[in-house]
C-alpha cells in the first residue's frame, strides 16, 4: 500500500525490498505450522467474507476484475505488445503523458514493476517526451496484451497455470498441495523452485507426465541463475559452450541443423540465425542431476553407461529477432526458463505416452524422421500427423516473459515462436523505434532442461540379454532349413520361459541399485574391510542377517570376476546387464577391494558359482576355520566373510534362499 501511494503521488519509489527467497532460507522457515501462512493465491480475506455464498454471479465478477476494461481498450490506436500495460483506474500518473506504460519484466519483482511511458503511444504527435523508468506497485497495473491476461484455473484443462505478478482470484489455497511460501522462490538447481507454488510431491503426483505447467514471473526470480550463466551475457555464454548448433531455414522453410564452433555461431547469430548450445558439463550436471534426484529418476540414469550421467541435456536457445520452431514433440520432459524476451508456446498432448524417440516432421533429415516414425508406429495404432492441428487435437497457447517457467511433458506436440516487443503490430510507424530495431533486434534467450533417464524396458532387456547369453544354444549361429530352425528355436524358447519364470523383483532390483549413499556418491570402488557396508549403510541389517545356517543363491543376472591381484589386495568386479547400446558395455558395475586372505576365498568359492547355484554360508565359515592357522585368527576372517556376503547380497549377486531351519 505504501508503495502504491508513493507511485500515485508521482514520487520515485526507493529500491523495493527483496521479494524472492532462496530454498535454503525457506527450509528453516516455520515449516511446522502451515496454517500461519497466507498463500495469496486466491481472494483476499475481505473478499472471502463478502462472497461466502459463492454464487456464479459473484464468481464472474471476481474473474473479470483482472480482465481488461473494454472502455479503455477501445481507446487504443496501436496494437499492444507483451510489455504494454495500463493503470487499473484508467487514468495516468502525475508526470506521465499517457495512461499506458511499458513494463521491464527483466528488472522487476513480483510486487514492484519497473516501467516507463509506452513507446508505442504518441503524445501530441511527439514521441521524444517519454518518461524515465519508475517503480510501480503491481496492484495498480494490469496488462493489455491478450496473451498475458490473467485467467482462471481450469482443473480439467491441459495446462496448470499461475501468474505471480498478476494472480487470478480463483487460485485455491491448500497447504497440503501448495508451497508454504507465498513469495516466489528464486530459480535454483532442484525441483522445489521450479514447481513453486506447488510442493515438489504435488508436482510429481499431479503434473509430471500429465499436464503442462506454466508459472509467469519476473526477472527477480533469475538472480541465482545469473551466477552460473554469466549474467546472461550471450557472448560469454556462447564462447564457453561445450557444443554449438546453428538453425538455418532452407528455401522450403525446413530447418537445417549445423554444428559450429563459437566464432561461427556468433557470426550466424548476428546474421539473424538461431542458436542452441550447451554450457559446460559441470553446469549441466549441477542442474540436471538435481532435477532427476527430486523427480526420483537418478538411479535409472545408470541403465545406459554411454549416455550422460546427469540425465539429459541443458540447452540455451538464442536469437536476435524472429524465429519459429514448427510443430514437433520430444521424447524428453522439458522445463523451460525464459531469461530475456518473450516466446509464444502452443502445446497439445499427442496421445503417445512415454515415446521412445522424438518426432520432427519439418526436419530436413528425412531419414531420421522416417526412422522415428517407424519406431512410434510400433506402439501406436493410429496414423501420426505432422502437427496437433492436423490431428484436430485440443491445444493451448501461452506467452512466457522473463522470469517465467514452463514444463511440457514428453510426447506433447508443441511449437514455439519469438514475440518481438519493438515492432510487432504498430498501427503507425515510429521512426525512432524502428531504427533501433534495425540496429539491434531484441534478443530472445531461454534455458531448456531436457530430462531423460533409463526406462523399465531398458532394465528388462539388459538383464534378460545377460540371461539369454548364458545358454549355449542361443549363442549359436542361425542355420538349417525352416523346419530344423523352428525345432531348434522352440527348445531354446522352452529354456528361456523356464528361466524367466524363476525370476523375481529382487533379481532385477536389489537394494544396492536403488539406494543412494551420501558418503560414497559416485564412487565405483568399495573397499571391504572392517564391516565397511555396515558403516556406509547403517540403516540396513544385512550384517545381522548373515548366519552360518543361511543358504544363498547366485543371481543369474549378475557376474562376479576377479580382475586384479597382488600380494596384499584382490579386486573384484560385480556386473549386470549390457546396457542399451549394441556393444558389450555393462549398465551396472561395482568393484570391491579386499585383503588377500578373504580375496582367495572369494576367488575360489564365489566367482565360479553357476547361475542359480546355491551355497551354504557355513561352507565359507568352515573354509575360514581350515585356513585359520595359515592366515590369521578365524574370528577376524569370519567378520570379513560376513562383510563380503552382506555386500554381495546388497548389490544383487546373492539372493537369499532358505536356511537349514526353514526360515526365509
Secondary structure, DSSP 4 states (H G I P E B T S, - for coil): -HHHHHHHTTPPPPPPPP--B-HHHHTTS-TT-GGG----SS--HHHHHHTTT--HHHHHHHHHTTSPPHHHHHT--S---TTEEEETTS---TT-S-SEEEE-GGG--SSEEEEEE-TTS-BTTB-S-PPPPEEEEGGGEEE-SGGG------TTSSEEEEESSS--TT----TTTB-S-SSPBP--SSHHHHHTTB-HHHHHHHTTTT-EEEEE--GGGGHHHHHHTGGG-HHHHHHT-SEEEEEEE-TTS-EEEEEE-HHHHHHHHHTT-EEEEE--HHHHHHHHHHHHHHTT-GGGGGG-TTS-TTSEEEEEEEEES--EEEEEB-SSEEEEEEEES-EEEEEEE-S-SS-SS-B-TTBS-HHHHHHHHHHHHTT--S---SSTTTTT---EEEEE-TT-EEEE-TTEEEEEEE--SSSTT-SS--HHHHHHHHHSPPEEEEEEEEE----HHHHHHHHHHHHHTTSTTTTSPP-S-HHHHHHHHHHHHHHHHHHHHT--HHHH--HHHH---GGGTT--EEE--SSHHHHH-TT--HHHH--TT-EEEE-TTEEEEEEEE-SSEEEEEEEE---SSSS---SEEEEEEEEHHHHHHIIIIITTPPTT-EEEHHHHHHHHHHTTTTSS-HHHHHHHHHHHHHHHHHTTSEEE---TTS--
